[in-house]
């Protein structure tokens, strides 16, 4: 059985924005959506804050399913949910 992961993007009010099969694409759109303020974009994961980079996102999601990470700036915020498809 093949493991197929999908990434769902939600805004800060839990409104659905999109679904992605590529981690790179969801990261690009999350940064684009949050990059409207004057501060930098950061990743929030269990109270820890790190720079919003593709490498950090990949390391956070490694080995996890049904896991949520928050992208934040001073004006915007989005959530990325990693889950898998069932056949």
C-alpha positions, 0 to 999 in steps of 0.5 A, spaced: 500 500 500 502 506 497 503 512 502 500 518 499 500 525 504 496 531 502 497 538 505 491 542 507 492 550 508 487 554 512 487 561 514 487 563 521 479 563 522 479 555 519 477 557 512 479 552 507 484 555 502 487 549 498 489 542 498 496 540 496 500 534 494 507 537 494 510 540 501 514 545 497 507 548 494 504 549 500 510 552 503 510 557 498 503 559 498 503 559 506 509 564 506 505 568 500 499 569 504 503 571 511 508 575 507 503 581 507 505 584 514 512 588 516 515 582 520 518 576 518 514 569 517 515 564 522 513 557 524 509 555 530 510 548 532 508 546 540 510 553 542 517 553 539 518 558 533 523 557 528 524 561 521 519 559 516 523 555 511 522 549 507 527 545 511 524 546 517 517 545 515 520 538 512 523 536 519 517 538 523 513 534 519 518 528 518 514 521 521 508 525 523 501 524 520 495 528 522 499 534 524 498 541 524 503 547 523 502 554 524 505 560 519 505 567 523 506 574 521 504 580 525 498 581 521 496 574 518 496 567 520 495 560 516 495 553 518 498 547 514 495 540 516 499 534 514 494 528 513 494 521 508 489 519 503 486 512 504 485 508 498 
